[in-house]
Amino acid sequence: MDRTAYLARRLLLMIPTFIGITVLCFSLTRFLPGGPVEMRLMRQRGLAAEGGGSGEGSGSAALAGDISEAYRKELTAQFGFDKPILVQYWDWLVVNRMGLKLPSYDYPDKTAWELIRSRIPVSLWFGLASFVLTYLVCIPLGIAKALRHRQTFDAVSSFVVFVGYAIPAFALAMSVKMLFCGTVDGFPDIFPLGGISSDFDVDPTPFAWFVDRLWHMVLPVACYVAGSFAMLTLLMKNSLLDQIASDYVRTVIAKGATRRRAIWAHAFRNALVPVATGFGSMIGILFAGSIIIETVFDIPGMGRLSWDALVGRDYAVFLSLLSLTAVFQLVGNLISDTLYMLIDPRIDFSGK
């Protein structure tokens, strides 16, 4: 199959894949208990019970029940849940553009897109920094480990990356806050506790603002990339070792080429093929953010927004976030396939 035809087919397959993902998740939000109608009724019951005053427990409970029953149909119609499920999905996907035009359930004065748009720059800052740092460190480190296989450097670096991989993200985040943010007596206060910027008395210069932003990003970005180091580093190392041991590399050396030339001119390019596999998932991380890291460091990114929307049953925002993340992930997978063709033209797309 021609490469152009293959990419065109993959592009077309993105449409049913996206529809399948969104149909499944959309249906779950409509049929699982504890949706926005129930959440709003619970709040209404609580307000009614508080308004009943002391000494009128049974009366306030009855009042709460009356309010909830009278209010349920109105809320169901307000959220559009009284329509057939296919009509609801069509309105969400087409009329409201993946729900981006719908008002947030928790913030009725803002649409889902307005909330998401305010968080995208924050997640991009941390996502891009993590993405660039991961590849800039892991690929050279994997190459160095492959060229020093079974030496002291290989053993020590493997121990370090596996320790970072084994520590859970929340535990690592809390540990670095304790060690470097002055939360415990005796430990230095070097980095800020959280947030993305300091409170300046006057407007900072662009350089001061940039340095302050970088200072706030050090610990969160370190926690972002810690879990990715081991996988990507060892993938690069093992891939390069396999290529070095291949027959074509031995043939190049036998024809008079130096080992360095055989590695860098021939083996290195082919070793990058498995590394490109993870590029698609990294694209999704750029925009999705990390719920744990953003929560621990109080970062107002997309991961924190998705968690707040899910806990608060703000399905208008949550489904929009999920659909955007799915689109980014599918585009990333397509980019990975394109990288396959650029890195290794020998890849056969015929499926035979």
N, C-alpha and C positions, 0 to 999 in steps of 0.2 A: 504494500500500500504506500502511495506517495505520502511524504511527510505533511504536505499541505492538507491532503484529504484526511489524514489521521487527526491533525489538530482541529480541523473543521468538525469532524465527528465528535471529538472530545468536547468542543465548544457547545455543540447541540445537546450532548448528553448532560450538560450542566443544567439544562432547563428541567427535565423530569426529576433529576436528583434534587434540585432546589425545591420543586413542588412537593416531592415526597417528604423531605425534611420538615417543611413548613406545615403540610397537612397533618402530619403526625403530632407535632408539637401544638399546633392550633387546636386539634381535637382534644388533646389532653387537658388543655386549659379550660375547655368547655365542659368536660365530663367529670373531672376530678373534683371532689368536695373541697370546700374552703376557698372558693373563688372570691372575687371582689364584692359580689352581692352579699355573701355571708359575712365577709369582713366588715362591710358597711353596716349590716344589721347588728353585728356584735357591738360596734361602737354606739349604735343607736340604743341598744338595750342598756349599755353601761350608762349613757347619759340619762336615760329614763329612770334607772334605778337610783342614780345619784340625786335626781330631781325629786324623788319621792319623799326624801327627808327621813329623819329618824322616827321609829315607831310605826312606820307604814310599809313594812317589808312586803307583806302579801299584796297590798294595793299597788306598790311600785312594780312588783314582778308582773302583775296582770297588765299594768300600763305598758311595760316593756314588751310583753307579748302582743298587745293590741297594735303597738307602733310597728313592730317588726312585720306582722301579717299585713297590715295596711300598706306598708312601705315596700314590700317585696316586689309586687308587680310593677310599681313605678320604677324601682331600681333596675329590674330585669329589662324593661323597655329602654331605660336610659342608657344602659350598657349595650343594647342591641342583642341581648341574649334570647329575646322572644322570637327571633327569626329562625328559619331552618338553618342547619349547620352549613350547608353549601352556600346559602346566601350570605351568611356571616363571613365565610372565608373569602368569597368574591369581593365583598365590600372591603374587607381588610386588605386583601392583596392588590386589587385594581383601583377601587374608588379611593381608598386612603393610602395607597402606595406603600404597601407592607406595614401599614399601621403608623407610618411616620407622621401623618396628618392628624391622627387621633389625639385628643387631649389626654394627658396623664390622669390616672385615677386619683393619685395622691396630690398632684399639683394641677388642678383643673385649668389654671390660667396659662399653662404651658403645654405645648404639644410634645409628643415623644421625640420628634426630630430636634426641637429646641433644647431639650434636656441632653440628648445624645451629642448634639453639635458642641455644646459647652464642655463636654468631657473628652472629645476626640483629641484636641491638642495635647492634653495632659498625658493620655495613654500613648500618643505618638512620641512624645519626648522620651518616656521611659522605654517604650517598645523599640524604637530605633536605636537608642543607646545600648540596650541589651542585645539586640540583633547584631549590630556592628561589633560590639565587644566580644560576643561569643565567637563569631567567625574569625575575627582578627587574632584571637588568642588560641582557639581550639585547633584551627587548621595548621598553623606553624608548630603548635605543641605536638599535635599528632604526627607531623612529619619528623620532628626532632626525636620523638619516642621510637618511631619506626627505624630511623637511622642509628639509634643507640639501643636497639632491642636487647633486653636482658642485661643491660648495664645499670650502674647505680642510678643514673638520671631517670631511666625508665621506671625503676622500682619506686623511687621517692615520689616522682610525679604521679604515678598511678595511685599511691597511697593518698596523696593530697586530693586528687579529683574524686576518688571514691568516698572519702570522708565528706566532701561537699555534696555528693550525690545521695549519701545515706541519711544525712540530717534532714528532717522534714522542714518545709519552707517556713512554717509558722514558728518552729523551734529556733531555726537559724535567725529569723527576723527578731524574735524576742531576745535572743542571746546577744546579737550585735547592738541592740538598743541598750541593753544592760551594760555592755562593755565600753561603749563609746559615746553614750548620750548622757552620762552623769545621773542615771536614775538610781544607782546604788552607790552608797558612800564608799570611797576608796577607788572608784573607777573614774577615768578622765571624762570630761565633758567636751568632746571634740565636735561631734556632729549634732544637728538639730533632731529633736524627737520625732518630728513628722512634718507633714505639709509639703508644699512645693515652693514656697517662697517665704521670706521674712517680712515682718511688718516694718516698713520704712517710714520714718518721720517725714521725709520729703521724697519726691520722686527720684529714684536712683538713675544713674547714667546707664546706658545700655550695657556697658562692660560690667558695672557693678551688679546689675540685674542678672546677667549671664553667669557670673561667678557664683552669685547666691543660688541660682537655680542648680548649677552643677554641684554645689556643696550639699544641697538637699537631696540630690540624686545618688550620691555615693553609696550609701547603705542599701536603699531599695534596689538599685541596679545590681549590686553585688549579690543580693538574695535572689533576684530574677535569674541570673545566669548560673548560679551555683549548681542547680540541678541539671543544666544542659551541658556542663563541661565534660562530665564523664562520658556520656553517650557519644557526643560529637567527636571528642578527642580520640576515643578508642575506635570509633568508626573510621576516622581518617587514618589512624595508625594501621589497623588491620587491613584496610583496603590497599594502602601503599605497600605493605608487606606482601600481600597476595600478588600485586603487580610486579614487584621486584623478583619474586620467585617464579614468574612466568617464563615460558620458553622464549618469547620474543625478546625479552630483556637480555637473557643469556646469549641469544643470537646477535644482538646489537653489540654486546661486549666482545663476543668472539670475533666480530668483524673489525675490531680495533678501536671502538669507541670507549671512552673512559666510563667508569661506573657513575660518576657524577652526571655526565651527559645522558647516559642511558636512563637514569632516574628522572632527571628534570625535563628532558626533551620527550620522553616516551611514557614512563610509568606514572608520572605525576598527573598528567591530564586524564588518563584512564582511572586513576584512583579517586578523582573528584566525582565520578558518576554516582556512587552510593551517597556521597555527602549531599548532592543536589536533591536527594529524595526528601530530606527534611526541610527543604526551603519552603514548600507549600504550607506546612504547619506553622512555620515561623511568621509567614505573612499574616495568618490569623491572629497570632499573639500580638503583633504590632498594634492591632486595633482592639482586641478583646481585653487586654490587660490581665491582671492577676488579682483575683478576689482576696486572697490571703494577704499578699504583700500590700495591696492598697488599703486594706482594713487596718493592718498593724501599724502602718506608717501614716494613716489618715490622709491618703492621697485621693483627691476627687476625680478618679478616672472611670473608665467604662466598666472595669471589673467590679468596683464598688457600686456603681449604678445598677448593674445587673443583679447584684446580690440584694440591694435594697428593694429593687422592683420585684424580685422573686419572693422575698420575705413578706413584703407588703401586698402581695397579690396584685401588683400593678402590671397586669398582663399586657396593656397597651405598650408600655415601655419595654418590657421583657421580650415580647415577641419581635418587636422591631430590632432590638439588639441581637437577638438570635438570628434573624434573617440576614442582617448585615454581616454578622460573623460568618454565616454559611456562605454568603457571596464571596467574602474575602478568602475563605478557605478553598473554595472551588477555583477561584482565580489563581491562587497560589499553586494548586495542583497543576493547573494548565501551564504556569510558568516553569514548574519542575519538568514537565514533559518537554518544553521548549529547550530548557537547559540540557536535557539528555541529548537532543539533536546537535546542539552546539558543541558539547564536550566530546561526544563519541558518535561520529557519523556512521559507524558500523552497526548501530542498533537497528534491528529489523522491526518494522511496524506492521508487517503482514500478518503476524500472529501464527505463522506456520512453524 
